[in-house]
Amino acid sequence: MAERPPIRSRLAWQEEVGAPQELRSPLDPKQVDVVQPLQIDAGWLPVYQFERRRVDSIVSFVSSPEKEESQKIPFLQNICDLCYNSKRHGPPQGLDLFCQRYGLAENIKVLLEEEPRNKLRTAVRWNAMLAIAELSAVERALEGKEASLLQACFSSVFLLPPEEKMQDMGRYLFLKTMEAMDNMLQALVLGSSASRVSELLQNIFQMLLTFTTSERECVQERAVGRIEKMSSALFRHPTLASCARYLRTSERTDIVLVFIEAMRDTSTFDKKRATDLLDMVMEFPDFWLADLPKIMRCIHKNLDSINTAPARQSVASLLLLMADRRPGKVLTTLLRIAPPGDRTALDMWDMMISTPRPLKKILKNLRKRLLVIDSMFPKGDISGSESPDMARKIQSLLPQVVGLLDHSNTDVKRRVLTFFCSVMGHLKREEARPTVEQLEEKLLPLFDDESSQLRELSICLFRERVQSVMVHDKKRIKSYVHRALLPLFFRLSDQSNNVAKLEQNRSRAQEFLSQSLPYLRDAQASLREAAVRFIGLAARPLRDRREEEKLAEICSALQPLEQDREPSICSLAAQTIRILGNPREQPRSRWTLRALCCWPR
């Protein structure tokens, strides 16, 4: 049998461990003799002839309307002894009926619920765990009652105050109670029938996972500790190992997530134990690493808060293992969950490519996927993506295709833009939205690309696809169009007719003055001239408000154009500088903001 509080006299027990009066075991024969004879027929119970005293004591307790405090621990210990001794005399025939008839499980549950949550002064909880463990070996004694018993056990123990607030005796009782709880959980699984072990395991872990979300750190730590013990036992206990397969994938994954979160700097859970837990996960990867994307997301979410060296190394080892086993899934998951330039994602990449083997696998897998993407539109042929069915089949790869717009090769970017111009039209608005959200930031820089073809394609995609998807998000599209407006305005002077004719709408733009300054250095003279004219008009309110510092900055930016190779630009720049520098002089240019806004199409 599992260890239980020693049966000693009150004086000896108090002298040795300072136990309060409630801890005294009443199994002294002198005290047992006071149990009154019962008016029941227990002769039908085979074990009654060997355990009459304990049976009578149990029945007396459950039949009494008032449960005396001094009789609670003897009741629980009698249950333990009765179940244990019954096995010594052969199969415990009829014991399950006895347990059900007198509601032993229900009585234990009531005792646990009656224990005060703010202190631990008696061994009731400890003995309750031992009694449940013994009852689990009696067939059908706990059938249908496990869930309510578990809830009572966890609540009664986990919700106690932190150990540091307990007295010495309280801490001793707490440690023994937790040890008994771990043994009880294993005994419940071992005693469960094959048809019910799956449900029981799920109940145990679901309840424990619920307590890991408590706002109280001590509750979280206690629940994680029980998960640790049960998880280790599932693989290291010869008999329990066969039960592990009954744990569902979602529950296995949630357990791994709890282990990862236990390593956060803010977690009070012992970091050494947390790393040991991840080591156990890595020892049995086929079982624990079933939902890799969910685990990757958890790491990405928590990595910035995991800074102790052992814990961070443990996470790195987990990433390396996942990258080595399933490089394709790791690659696609990280590309999907992290935006370009994400610092946490870069840290994860560093961890995964720190050794040659995972690096080679990741690069090989990346190359394969890029070849798949490349095969979608070889040499500009996008016929394969014109089919709606094909567009939906390759939908999962679109985030990776968007990433190719960062490629330095102009032809690659041209083919990607052509591809999107074709495929986006076949997707429903909600299907296209995630890709459009990625395209938003990629398209703006392409409005100013050196390649006129890229400029044309990016503006075309913006007009025909992006705005159509964002049409119901007015606030968002307004902000985006405002940022795109100025580049589109300047491109009206683009020497490429295809680019210039794409957008001829005007809108207020003086608030985007700072955006216009880079166009003063554009290679095309027509754009430089348009930039000077626009700045001269947009800066007029600054002059009226006497914002001399900003005006000086603008004039400084215009000065190099006084030496421009185009005489008309030299003259225009000099005139603009003179006007902005002299508040009393009005501009005589035929260009006005109203004229710009009403520029004919």
N, C-alpha and C positions, 0 to 999 in steps of 0.2 A: 504493500500500500504506500501511497504518497505520504510524505511527512505531514504530521498534524501537530497541533499544540500539545505539549506533553501533559499527561494526566498526573498531576501532582497535588499535594495539599496546598491550601491557600498560602500558608506561611512560606513554604519552600519556594513556591513560584514567585511570590513577591520579593523574597530576599535575593533571588538569583537575577531576575530581569526587570524588577520593578513593575510587575504587572498589576493593573488595577483589579478590583475585586471581581469584575465581570469575567475575567479570563479564567477563573478557577474552574477546573473540570469537575462536574458533579458526578462522575462515574464511580466515585468511591462507593463501595458496597453498602456502607451505612446509609448513604443517601438514597441509593437505588431501592433499598428495602421499603422506603416510605411510599412507593407507588402503590396506589390502591388497586385491588383486584378489579378487573374489567368485566362488565356484563356483556361479553361477546363470546362467540364461538370461533376461536382461531385454530381449531384443530384441523381444519381443511388445509392449512398451510404446512407443507412437508417440513420446512425448516423450523416450525414452531417448537418442536420438541427439543431442538438444540438452542434456540434463541428466544425462548419464551419471555424472558425478562426484557429484552430489547424490543420485541414486538409489542408487548404490553405498554412499555414506556412510550413508544411512538404513537400508538393508538390513543393513549391517554392525552398526549400533547395535542394532537390534531382534533380531538373531541372536546377539548376544554374551550369554553367561550372566551376566557381570558388567558392570554399567553404570558406567563411570567417570564421576566427577563432572564432569570437564573436557569430557566429550562430550555432556552433557545439553543445554546451550544450543545447540551446533552442530546437534544432531539436530532441535531445534525450529525453528531458523532455516532449515535445509535444507527442512523441510516447507513453511514459508512461501514460500520462493523457488521450490520445485518447483511448488506450486499456482499461484502468481502468474505464473510464466513460461510454464506450460502454456497459460494463456489467451491468451498472445501469439502462440502458434503454431496457433491455431484451437481448436476444441472439445477439451477434455482427454480424448480417447478412452482408455479403459482405466485411467485414473487411479483411478477409484472401486474397480476390482478390485484394483489395487495397494494402495490404502489398506486395504482389507478383508483382503487376503491377509497383509499384514505387521502388521495390528493397530495402525495408527498411533493411533487414538483410544484404544485400551486402554493403549498405552504412555504416552500423555500423561496419562491418568488416574493411572497408577501413579506417574509423576514428581511429580504434584501431591500425592498422598497421602504420598509419602516426604519431602516438605518439612517441616522442623520447624515446629511451631505456635507456638513461643515466640520466634521471631526471623525477621527478613527480611534476608538478607545477599547473596542472589544474584538474578539476573534470570530464574530459571526460571519463576516464576509469570507474570511479564510476558510472556515468550516463549510460554508455554503458551496464554495468552489469544489472542495473535496467531495462533498455529498453528491453534487451533480456529476462529477467525474465517475463515481462509483455507480450511480444510477444509469449512466450511459451504457454500462456493460449488461444491464438487464433488458432483455429484448422487449420492446414496446413500452417500456416504463416512461419514456419521455416523448413518445411519438406524438407529433403535432404540437408539442409544447416548447420545442427548442428555441424558436425565435423569440418568444416572450421571455423565456429564461435568460437568453443571451442579452436582450435589451436591459433587463433588470440588473444583470451582472455588470455590464459595461457602464451603465449610468451610475450605479452605486459606488463603483471604484474610480472611474475616470474623472468624475466631477468633484472628487475630494480636493481640498486645498493642496497647493504645492508642497512637496516633501519638506522643503526648507522651513515651512511654517509648522511642521508637526514636531511633537516632542519625540524623545528617543524611542519610547515604546511605540509611538504611532508610526515612526519610520520603519521600525522592525516589523510591525504587523503589516504595513503596506507592502514591503518587499516580499514577505511570505505570501500575501494575498495575490500579488502579481504573478509570482512563481506558480501558485496553485491555479490561477486563471489560465496560464499558458498550458499547463498539463491538462486542465479540464477541456480546453479547446481541441487538443489533440485526441483526447479520449472520446469526445463527442463524434469526431470524424471516424475514428477507428471503430466505434460501436454502432455506427450507422449502417443500415442495409445498403446494398449496392444500388438499389432503385432510388434511394433518397440522399446519397452522399453528395451528388451534384448540387441539389437544392440547398443542403446544409452548408457546403463550402461557400456557395454564392451568398447565403445569408450572413455568414460570418464576415466575409470580406466586405460586403456592402455596408454592414453596420460599422465596421472599423473605419472604412473610408469616409463614412459620414462624420465620424468624430474627428477625423484629420482636418476637417474644415472649421472646427470650433474656433472662436475668437480667443479662447484661453490657450496659451502655449503649452501649459502642463497637460491639458487634455489631448492636444495634438501629439505631444511626445509619447504619451501613454498608448495612444492608438497605434502610432507608427511602430512602437516597440512590439506590440502584439502582432502586427503584420509581419514584422521582421522574424519573430519566432516561428509563426505559422509558415511563412514562406520557406524558411530554412528547413523546417521539419518535413515539408512536402517533398524534399529531394534527399534529405539525409536520413530520414527514418525509413527503415526497410519496408515497413508496411504502408506508411502514409504515401510513399512515392507513387504507388499505383493510383492514388486518389487525385493526384495533381492534374490529370487529364480532364477532370470534370470542371476545372475552373475556366470560365469563359474568357475569350480573347479580350473583351472590353475590361474585365476585372483585372486580368494580368497587366494590361497596359496601365490602368489607373494606379495599380500598385507601384509600377516603375516610376510613374510621374510623382507619386508621393515620396519615393526615395530621392529623386532628383531635387524636389523642392525642399527636402530636409537638409540639403547642403547649402542652402542660402545663408548668407551672413547673418540675417536676422532670425534664423531658426535657432531655437534653444536645443534642438536635438543634437546629440553628440556627433561631431563631424567624422570621427573615426568609425563609429558605428554606421554612419551613412555611407561612407566609402566601402565598408565591408558589405553593405547591402547591394551596392552596385557591382561589386566583385562577384557576388552570388548571381546577379542577373547575367553578367557576362560569362559566368561558368555554364549557364544553361540558356544560351541565346535563342535556340529554336523555340523554347517555351515562352520566354519573357518578351522577346523583341518581335512580337507578331504585328503590331500596328506601328510601323516605323515612322510614318508621317506625323502621327500624334506625338511620338516621343521627340522627334526633331523640333516640332513647334514648342514643346515644353522646354527643351534646352535653349532654344532661341529666346524664349520669354524670360528665362531665369539666369542665363549665363552672366549677365552684367552684375548680378547680385551674388555670384559665387566667386569669391576672391581668395579664399585660403588655398595654399598651394596643393595640399593633398586632395581636397575636394575638386579643384579645377583639373588636376591631373586625372582624377577618376572619370570626370566628364569627357576629357580628351580621349581616354582609353575607350570609353563607350562609343564615341564618334568614330574612332579608328576602326573599331570592330564592325560597326554598322556599314561604314564605307567599304570595308574589305569584303563583307558578305553580300551587300546589295548596293553596289555603287550607283546603279541607274536610279533606284528609288531615292537614294540620298541626294543625288544631283538634282533631280526634278523637284523634290520637295524643297530644298533650300532655295532653288531658283524661284519657286512660287511664293514662298512665305516671306522672303526678304527683298526689299526694293534695292536697286543698284546703289552701291556705295554704303550699304548698311554696315555699321561698324561691328555689330554683334555677329552678323553673317561672315564678315571677313575674319573675325576671330575663330569662328567655327571652321572656315576653310583652312586657316593656318594649322589648326589642330589635326585636321584630316589629312593634310598633305605633308605632315612632318616626317613621315616615313615613306620610302619608295613604293612599297607594294600597293597601298591604297591609292597613292597618287597616280600610278600607272593605270589602275583600274578605272579611276574617275576620268582621267584624260581619254582613255580608250572609249569609255561610254559616251563622253561628251562628243568625241569625234564621230561616233556612230549617229548620234542624234542630229548633229549638224549636217551630216550627209543625207539623213532623212529629210531634213528641212530643205537642203539644197536640191534634192531630187524633186521637190514640189514644183520648182520653177526653174528648170535648167535652161540656161541661155535665154532667159527672158520669157520662156514658154510657160504660161500660167493656165493653160487650158484645163489642167486637172483640177484647179481650184474653182473653176467656174460652176461646178455642179454643187447645188445645195447640200446633197448628201455628203460629198467629199469635204465641203467646208465644215460640216458638223463633225465629221470623223477626225479631222485634224485640229479641232478646237482646243484640245488639251495642250497642243504644242505651241499655240499662239504666243503665250508669254515668253517662250524661248526665242521665237521669231522676232518679237519686239526688241529683245536684247541685241539682235544683230544690227540694229540701227546705230549702235555705238561703234560698229566696225569701221576701220580706217579706209577700207576699200570702197570707192564710190560706186563701183558696179554692184557690189553686194547690197549696198543701201538702196540703189535704184531698183534692184530686183525685189527687195523686201517691200518697198513702197508700192511697186506694181502689184505685188502679191496681195497686199492689204486692200488696195483699191478694188481688187476683184473679189476677194473672199468675204470682206465685211458686209457686202450687200446681201449675202445669202444667210446671214445670221439674224435672229430676232434681236430686238433691242436689248432685252435682258441678257441674252447670250453674249452679245457684243460688248456690253458695258465694262466688264473687267479688263478687256483688252484696250478699250478706248481710254480708260483711266490711265493705263500705262503709256498709251500713245500720246496723250496730251503734252507731256513734258518733252517727248522725243521730237515732236514736229516743229516746235518753235525755233530751235537752232537751225533746222534745215531750211527755213525761209531765207536764211542768209548764206547758204552753202555756195561754194565757188561754182558748183555745177548748176547750170541753168535748168537742166533736166530734173535734178533733185529738188530745186526750188519749185518747179512747176508741179511735180508729183506730190510734194508735201502740202502745198497750198490746196491742191485739188482734193487730197484726202481729207484735209481739215474741213473744207467746205462741204463735201459730199457725204462724208461718213461721220466725222467726230461730232459736228453740230447736230446731226439728225438723232444721234444717240443721247446727247445731253439736252435735248430740247425741253424736257420736263423739269430740269433742274435749273431754273432761271437764274438764281443767284450765282450758281457755280459757272454757268456758261457766260454770264455777264463778266465775271472776273477774268475768265480765260480769254474771251474775245477782246477785252480791254488790253490784255498783255499782247495779244496777237495783232492788234490794230495798227500799231506804229510800224512794225516790219512790213505789214501788207501795204500800208500807205507808201512807204518808200519804194516798194517793189512796183508801184505803178509807173515809176520812171525807169524800170529795168529795161535794158536793151533787148531782152528776150521778149518778143511780142506775146508768147504764150503765157509767160509769167505775168506780164503787165495787164493782160486782159482778164485774168482770173478774178481779180477783186477791184471794183471801182466804187465801192461805197465809202462814204465819209462819215466821220463821227468826231466828237470833241477829242482833241489829242494833246492840248497844252499841258495837261497834268503828266504826260509821259515825256517831258522834255529831256530828262536824263537818259531815256532810252535812245534818243535820237543822236546823241553825241558820237557813238561809234561809226555812224554812217558818214561822218566827215572824213573818214579815212578809207572809205570804200574805193575799190579799184575803178568803178564805173563813174565817169564824170557826171553823168545825168543824176546819179544818186547823191553824189556830193553836193551838187547844186540844189537838189530838192531838200537835202538836209539843212543847208544854210538858210534857204527860204523858210522852211518850217520853224527853225529855231528863232529866226528873226520875229516871226509872228507869235510863237508860243511864249517867248520871253517878254513880250510887251507887258503883261501884268506884273512881272518882277520889277520892271522899270518904274511902273506907276506906284508900286508899293515901296520903292527905294530899297530894294534888297540888293545892296551894292556888292556884298560878298559873292552872292550867287551869280550876279551879272559879270563880275570880274572873272569868275571861273569859266563862264560861257565865252566871254571875249578871248580868254586865254586859249580856249579850245579852237576858236575861229582863226586866230592869228596865223598858224601855219598855212592856211588856205590863201592868205594874201600873196603867197609865193607859188600858188598852184600853177600847173602847166597850162591850164585852160584860162585864158584872159577873162572870160565872162565870170568864172568863179572867183578869180582874184578881185575883180571889181565888186562883185556882190558881197564877198566876205568883208572887204574894207568898208563898204557902205553900212553893212549890218553892225559892225563893231562901232562905227561912228554913231549910229542911231541909238544903240543900246547904252553907249557911254555918255550920251547927251540927253537928259530927260526932257529938255525943252523942244527938241526937234522931233517932228512926227515923221513916220515912215511914208515914203511916197510909192512904195511898191504897189503894183496892181494886184498882188497876192494878198488876200485876207483870209482869216479863219473861216469867215462865212463862205468865201469863194472856194476854199478848200473843201468845206463840208458839202458844198453844192456842185462840186466838180462834175461836169456831165459825164455820163457813161459812154 
